[in-house]
């Protein structure tokens, strides 16, 4: 039996619309179960702190738990590969850090291409780093540190959160631009690196402000300079490193991404809720308190920033000759 042409066209239109309606309904119902936020670093560092802060916000806004799962190792490559090779359904998300922009060049062979294989969702904050020393190091300025290190080549330990982290390449850039020889000591995250910095086993670190600021204020570590091009409000008396090493600049970014092909409706919903956090006075104050500049914007905005940072750090890694140990 033949259908009248009008009925046939109506049914065809309904059938064509079903995938769109289905995706929309899926996004409206998302999340229907707990969501995992995967951090590539141990508990206690900025990545973990921000993951838990944003996870709590999203849990309250969306009605299901956003659970932080720490998978440290290989400068976050283990966590990144696990997420990007996982299901693109919005239930496993990655906390993005500057390590993701650095590893693309630092590591010769990765089982993923971060820009190609990820779906950017939103940026959280961008934070300056601080060049800090243990109080046992008898220097109070950057020129004094340079002179002290040159008189003791290879004798000062430079801690980092791991190979490929922003602390690592920031230190490598400093070494290249000043000609000092610091011994890089990589750790499995910022928290263990700070433990040894506080204990005096390491003497120098280019740490992110959120992780170190309380120790700096308490006098347990000594700040010599911030790595951005302007002074930082949270450390108003600390000079800019570029004043002593012209052209030097470094900062760390944090955000969130999903595997490629995650439905745009889910990406958009998460982006909307994260940007709502930046408009909330208490949440905004907390993020600023952590030492960050808020990165509100669209998924495309965050993707553009990641691409720009990847290009920048590629030049630093190649020029410095930095290698994963």
BELKA-V575465 format. One record per helix or strand of 3 or more residues. SS is the DSSP state (helix for helix, strand for strand). FROM is the first residue (numbers start at 1). TO is the last residue. If there is no record, write none. Layout:
BEGIN
ss: {SS SS}
from: {FROM FROM}
to: {TO TO}
END
This chain:
BEGIN
ss: {helix strand helix strand helix strand helix helix strand helix strand helix strand helix strand helix strand helix strand helix helix strand helix}
from: {5 35 46 66 74 92 98 114 118 142 157 166 183 190 204 209 221 241 251 264 281 292 299}
to: {29 39 62 70 84 97 106 117 134 150 160 178 186 199 208 217 226 243 259 279 289 294 320}
END
